[in-house]
Amino acid sequence: MKNNPFRKRTGILPSYFTGRENELNELKKIYNSTKIGIPGHLILYGPKGIGKTSLLLKFQEEITNLDDVYSVRIPLMEGNFEDIYSLIIEKCSDTLNINIGHFWEKISSLGINIPFIGGISVSREIPQTSPAVAFEKILNVIYDELGSDNPVLILLFDDLQRIMGNDETMKILSILQNALVELNLKGKNIMFVATGSEDIFNKIQDKLDSAVRIFEPYLIGPLSYGEVYDAINIPTKEQNVAFEENVIKEIYELSNGIPYYMQILAYSCFEETNEDDKVTMDEFKKASVYSLNILAQREFKSLFSKSTTEERKILCLMAESNETILSYSYIKDNAHLNSEPSALLKSLINKNMIIKPARGKYKLKSNLFKLYLQNLRINQDTGLIR
């Protein structure tokens, strides 16, 4: 029995990791700088499915065996502001094999109350000290527990946008910024790396412009054709399965080089492997239907349901057009709208259904989303599904 080498879910390191050399080199540069006492902090951002978590996992894998390096990945979740304290401590305790009770004794002795540590329910009141000081003390305790002469602590925060839904949770960056600066000034070599959504830096700049000076932005782009080719060809050869090159080209075009979409398409194609252990265009056609069903259930159907009737007229125009990018004037003249398209286009961008690649230019978020919309067969005049 052949094992499918591809992944149809996000947040999992693929069986074969390809590309991202520039990103990994940048992370290693910041690590080397942090090691010699000049800490750096990076936010990796990009669209959903671009491979941010996989990159984080790969970086953590590559630094695991380095001397005096301690990395802790902290997958963030929606919750109360004070929950971040306990999340950091619990993850650090688990990853670094530090007794949670010992942690608790040291932190509570500093006058900081942390909720639900190690199953012990304590006061949920925000500490009497300022949050920035509390964070600084907590990270200081963690750093001092590392047990080497010149350790480097690397905090990997995954999905930063989850704690940035409003002004209250936006404080976390300001607090973390202040704590990191103070700890770095005291000679604590702490490196902070986070992943975030495509619009994360706009949110940061809108609410906390000073954070841009400490958290360096790094935009993650799509994979190249060569990288997609390797990501598909190398693991399938290990399973004695061959993808025809025109199939790989179709996967690349349809996925827009986004790893998540590429993995789903390749996974579906592998499942359709013929008796000759090959994947031809016949298998690809069947697999693309299955892939679209997966994405419809997970993403596209929910996304589309958030659009209004007028917005659907624009989506229909983009889906049926032979052009990938449409101008503002073309949309205005051909979408059969009841009003100017400006507000509608802005709304569609905010809802992550279209992209604005240049001034006055618009396109659908992906070719797969375009295929999904084509299958819906929206009526251009009414915006209703036929």
Protein Blocks (a to p, Z undefined) as FASTA:
>chain_A
ZZdfbdcbehiacfbdgejklmmmmmmmmmmmmmnopacdddddddehilmmmmmmmmmm
mmmmpghiacdddddddddfklmmmmmmmmmmmmnopafklmmmmmmmnopacehihhia
cdfbdcfbdfklmmmmmmmmmmmmnopabdcdddddehkllmmmbmklmmmmmmmmmmmm
mmmmnopacdddddddfklmmmmmmmmmmlmmmmccdddddddfklmmmmmmmmmmmnop
acdfklmmmmmmmnnopaklmmmmmmmmmmmocfkopacfklmmmmmmmmmmmmmmmmmm
mmmmmpcfklmmmmmmmmmpmbfbdcfklmmmmnopabdfklmmmmmmmnopaccfbghi
acdfbfklmmmmmmnopafklopaZZ
